[in-house]
């Protein structure tokens, strides 16, 4: 089956009977629901790029085994050129959504492509789990499916064991094994894109801690989102049903976050990749290098987001006529720095990529992972800079209706600047508001703070992978000189 179009994605979404709850009601059609339709349309627009004659070569590749045309984010990279091609494709998608959909489908696609390339790792648990991984990768790639994922268990308390306090009755666990598969019960967060996905992947992040070699909480599997007993509970939507003029980002890119409840859900054996093996679970991200691949995808998202904020900031200062002032130049310079650091780390990850033990071309982990750590603090600062540059103009926001209402003449006269018409000024500042001040924008700030776990965990991970001896040896060598 060739790469899907947007219409095929939406048709597949409607064909599924996923149990999605929003604002106390079950959603019957996520593709038309006012709080979800914008996000669904955005994902569909990404898939349409795969069939666009002008973009097809940049967005797809030919599967060497079947001859099918597949989405390029599913490629198992074997060369540095493969990584570059994949990055171009991911940047096209990220720029389409302005970096505002953090879990666009390529995030999970690169994960499972990596795991398919290192499938023998999963076979260390049971030989059949390796085959399960290879088959599943082929299935999602050939059907061009959208995946969500849920990594974190909910907790009743946090004491000595901290974030890894797993409790029966709350955390997701295996409660029974049958000839058909495992039965799982519990809850997971945070399934971003959950209502808009075809399938859900369940695994645990790197550094997950368990006390024993075996644990019923140590799981990795994937199932359709409409599996019986599976329920998605959404937070309130940040698509407030406003026009693109009034709410340019929220009306388009609501990817939705949800809690996932598993009420004795059957996971068929052919969909299980890890079952109870604590060591295998904890080593997955580092040994298979899936963390480096998802960081590479995150680089593209971060760069697109940096470009958006920088571009808006430049237009804001140009519109207000203060771009020449030292404080504005200083803040623009800071935004440029973050943008170029993201670009440089992404390129460095590709330039220094190496084949891993599985024969997969792996982005260099340090520069790729560095972008995750940097963006946790850089993005909130970027939003603060936009607030400072926009100042009170971020509140001078007539609505689209006002622009053609009884006071339109006053708006045209008094809100115009030397460099901008009133309408262009208001439209731009609605975008700046949606980045820096709206509920949609504040969700983005919170999301980026914890996109890749908490800052302490990320800092410890980066410190743990850095080759410290190389730099300490240089210092000792210097100290030993006569």
Steps between C-alpha positions, in 0.01 A plus 500: 500500500646842408536791743161634601336827403327731744157380388603138561627589847170669591299211357701256711445715807124499445496125443645438846267500797755629749345589835588867545352717774510881499309742723295219653377361171611221273629630168329331207722642225835654592545626142205737536488567875552875557776444755691245292426563133776758458764256617364225280509732199860594583610135504313445174692791345827326590390185320396702196864603455581136423285509187590856396701467174727784608580335834457126441870427449591688819228335707508134396735216414471170318504198729780271376309186606157572351547786255227693684520876542521566875521810714865597541478516880467119489841453337754291693805722440811318382703803385552860604315598183199309629507713816523819296210395277294414806584834660384690190174310510453560875574870462233526229247358743626704796491825306148422380384492863742777608650247743177515700412131469763336714376149432447507126500146354870500411593484870368147542592402144872558561470314830362183346729522199791501743352211698438298185864548408603376845222241534741234624527698823137421579569138415722483807177476700337243276603422140146562378508858632760588237271368228211691658695825472594445136144409402352792687737748337407366156132524589504865611737604220305330223168633634648841586336507842507776762621395845462661837685374804465500878816469711423610855304326774275701730583488871322536830807630682863597450741403772843337496443330164389831350361496148543123478258421782298228326186389677258223420160643414645817349805425286455297183590137551443148376226339706473174306661303221285292266557297186375800301721761665548707813224679689601847621333734746580851621552850363770684309576860403556705292359375171551808285323459164304211655157582355656559157703177485442158349709307753650549843851392601564427866849478646700668776766768471866446558601491869175334606583331831365173631624298795504154346617337179135428420218749541140497372550874436783441249315511170538588136214442257281670240129460425226675299345800673155344470596185691218404742559631852722787383376850582647846432405787731598838351587820679291799390571608146704812432327535165240753606313482168632838391616604154854457376530880525407510870668176606753412228676214681236358732243479220740289293737299718313361802672162529321418828637326808315219672500253785468140381305247705560130442209299638616138467621553146615196301832551325553216248836323529600616152476861626726444805867607484602486868316321777633530853871521420626796703854506360378484143254780563756727666758446227273552201558871432877489540585160349275539193587873481134590460560798730747647249256450212210665681735783600580547132129531428466739792778717354283559193202595712710730716659673202161566340375644828807721535452627146138588574575695818799675342300592190211637706739695722668658197164602354380633836799732534473604136131575538552704817801677351737412783720239331799740510489547877776326699267306729308364200821405319629322809184293534488420130863391525409258777225349286743466210741317731242242603396447139853448378591273793208274406606495137865437588423214742274334245766521229771383741289198593488408131862581417632292792249218456632145510371153425398326820529131577173439318621657176276804548647847442461665839504880546781600735328486840668795674404781259157346444428464872640847572210657314256333737675645804542843343140538388360437848628840608546670162136484389352659815764773463412549132136549593602749769702694242197515271292634789761765572526606136124503449426683823151654524445452126431136583174621654393732221315221324172581327332183374443405140140616540617839625715548192184530289270631775372850579840611636702370206584855391639586842706179502641575155592853602645453848654152495701543183872566539756649265593147396169316508130530431269458794375163375849361447607625842204342678535174310870477591438575866225240520768251396744641757228476766427140408870418545566700815180556694206277404404171665630323189832684529538432870438131442790511254728650766403236755534229238851604404610520863421129540504377138791263570448440874592740778812723483684311777455164330607644166807666650607178670451306177711745302771501765497122503562464127766770468854353451644668809840331488586673174482844658640407841799336331572826320496688830728243663731514201523878536565475874777252430693729270838630619 
